[in-house]
Amino acid sequence: EVKLVESGGGLVQPGGSLRLSCETSGFTFDGHGIGWFRLAPGKGREAVSCIWTSDGDTWTADSVKGRFTISSDKTKKTVYLQMNGLEPDDTAVYSCAASDIYCGPQDSNYDYWGQGTQVTVSS
């Protein structure tokens, strides 16, 4: 059974940092695109970043570039999203997703999704 489990969300003040984790199981970690998406109240799902697990190639949205960094640990089959300089507009439920053929912003290309973790940026 394919599983993606997010963790690391929480409440943080503006300017603060969080590291999200996406722990995967049930499929071969290598050769997959693992993406992070976010969904804020009243907004559509937004692609944040993606990493191709085989070679570490990444894609990151302009809206978070320079603040968010995606990485992976093959031994733990886990993908991380380091978020620095958080802003109130970053408040959302963050979910990770997996695809065996794609790494990019198009959410319809991902086959498996986690349940999400809430990130709230507020003073």
Disulfide bonds with the S-S distance in Angstrom:
Cys22-Cys96 2.09
Cys50-Cys103 2.11
